[in-house]
Amino acid sequence: MSRTTYTCPGCERDDRVQAVPAVYLAGRDAVTSRERNRDGDMRTVTRTVTTGLSDALAPVPEAPSYAIGGLGVLAGAVAVGTFLGGVLAGKWFSGESAHEPPELDGWHLLPQDVPVEPPPAYEFLGWISALALLAAVLVLVVVLRRRAAFAHLTRGRHRAEELWSCGWYCHRCGTVHFEDVPGEDRTPLTLQRFRERVWEHGGYGDLAAEQRAVDSDRS
């Protein structure tokens, strides 16, 4: 089965020239390993291992971090826990003798004869639950806004991927060039310059200066 072979415009050889999508996908592997958790039990963990070259050839910017979502989950758990604690505590104390004079041999003791200890105040649990719930809602709003902003920013990624898929990477030179793209010549491009071209085509080229392409796999 024949295939189209392109030579690198830098070294004029084709033995180490590979399509950019193939290089990108080859550098992203799922690695499964066995390790112990905090309790000492063995568990299976799957992680995605990405090479520096694959990251450098990414057609879209890195998505914003959603680590703050963990704080939202924690705040939600605190809100539910304190709410249930307040409800249970109030139920327990609702049937105590503090609300009704006790009986002794069929006679009701007078309230002034029985020292009544007021039940503990559990209002603070309600405040903690309300504040934790508010924090959880705020975190959720922040995460949703970040996702919406990223989706809006990368809405032109299909255009970027069209140009990106026409790129060819030379493993010998460490450069990228385009083939058969109207308006684009075959000049060898650095990884950063290739990223700028592709991301500009998708409408988010300004992020190329913030997320610079670095091939840490090359010495």
N, C-alpha and C positions, 0 to 999 in steps of 0.2 A: 504494500500500500504506500503510495508516494505521499510526500508531504512537502509543503513549501518551506524552503530553507532560506533564511536571511543572514547575511553577513553583518558583522558589527562595523559601523563606519569608522570606528577608532582603530581596531587592529586588523580589519579586513578579513576576519576569519569567522567561521560559523559553528565550530565544534562546541563552543560553550555559550551559545546564544539560546535563550529560552524565553517563551512568552511570559509576560509579567503576571497574568492570572495564575499560571502554573507555578511560578516561583512563590507567589503570595500564598497559595493554598498549601504548597509543600512545606511551608514553614509554620503551619498551624496544626499541631497534633494534640490529641486527647491522651493524656498519660494516666493510667490507673495504678494505684499503689495501695499497699496495706500498711496501716499505721495505727498506733494506739491513741485513744482519746484520753480525756482527763481522768476517767475512771479506771484506766488501764486496760480497757477492752479493745480488741482489734476491730477495725472498721475499714471498709473499702472507700477510698477517696479518688475522685477523678478530677484532674486539673487540666486546663488548656495551656500548653507550653508553646510560646510564640517566639520565633527567632527575631533578631533585630532587623534583618533584611526584610522579613515579611511585614513587620511594623512600618518600616520605611516606605514600603510599596502600597500601603493601605489607600484605597480610593476615597475614603471618608475620614473625617476627624474622629478622634477618640471620644466616645460618649462621656457625658459628665458623670462624676461619681455619685452614686446613690447610697453611700455609706451612712448618710444621715438617716436613712430609712430605718436603720437599726435602733436609733434613738426613739423614733416614732413607735416602733413595736414595744420597746421597753416602757415608754410612757403610757401606751395603751394598756399594757399588763398591769401597771401600777394603778391606773384609773379603775380598772375592773376589780382588782384585788381590794383596794380601799373601799370601793362602793359596796362590795359584798360583805366586807368586814363590818362596815357601818350598819348594814341591814341586819346582819346576824346579831350583832351586839345589841341593837335596839330591840330585836325580838326577844332576846334572852332576858333583857331587863324589863320588858313590858309586863311580864307575869310575876315580878317580884313583889314581896309583901310591902314594899314601900308605897304601893299604890292603894293598898287596902289594909285596914287594921287586922291583925291576926286574931284567930279564935283560940280561946283557952277554956276547955270544958263547957263548950256551948255558949260562952260569953264573949262578946267583943270587947277587947281592951280599948280603952280610950287612946286616941292618937298621942295625947300629951304624956301618957304613961309609957309609951314605947319609943325608945330612941330610934329615929329613922335616919339612916345614912343616905344622902342623896346619891343617885346613880352617877357613875362617871360621865363626863361630857364627851360625847363622840362626834360633836360637830366638826372637829378638826379633820376627821376622816373624810367628811363631805367636801371640805375645802381642798384637801390633797387630791381627792378624786377629780374634782372640777378642774384644778390646775393641770393635772396630768393629762386629762382629756383634751384640754385646750392645747397643750404642747403637742399631743399626738396629731391633732387636726392641723396645726401649723406646719408640722413636718410633712404631713401628707400633701398639703398645698404646695410646699416648696418642691417636693419631688415631682408632682404633676406638672408644675410650671417649668421645671427643668426639662422634663421629657417633651413637653409641648414645644418649648423653645428650640430644642435640638432637632425635633422632627421638622419644624418650620425652616430651620437653617439648612438642613440637608435635603430639602424637598427636590432639589435639582441633581441629586446623586446619580440618577439614570443617565444624565448627560455626561457627568464625570466618568462614569463607568464605561460609556461608549468610547471615549478617548483612551481611557486607561487600558481597555482590552486590546488596543492596537499598539501597546508598548512592548518592546523587546529588551530584555536585560542581558548584558554580557557579563558572565561571571569572571572573565579574565580582566576586563577593564573596570568593572564596577560601575558601568554607566547604562543609561536607558536611551533608546531612540524609538521614534515612531515609524511605522511602515504603512503606506497607502492611506494617509490621512490628508485630505485636502486642506491646504493652508499650513501644514506642518512639514518641515524639512526633516532630514535624517541626521541632523546634528546630534552628537552624543550629549546627553544631559546628565548632570549629577542627580543623585537621588532627591536632593532638596529642590532642584530646578524642575525635575519631573513632577514632584508633588505640587509645586506651585502651579504648573500648567494644568494638571488634572483638576485640582481643587478650584482653580479659577473658572474652569469650564463648568463646574457644578454650582458656582455662585457663592462659595465659602473660601475663596482664596486668601482672604485676610488672616485666616486661622493658620495658614502654613508658616507664618512668621512666629506664631506662638508655639505650635507643635512641630518643631523642626525634625526633618528626616535624618536619622542617625543609624547607620548600619554598624551595630556593635559586633557583628560577626566577622568583620574584616579587620585585619591588624594593620 
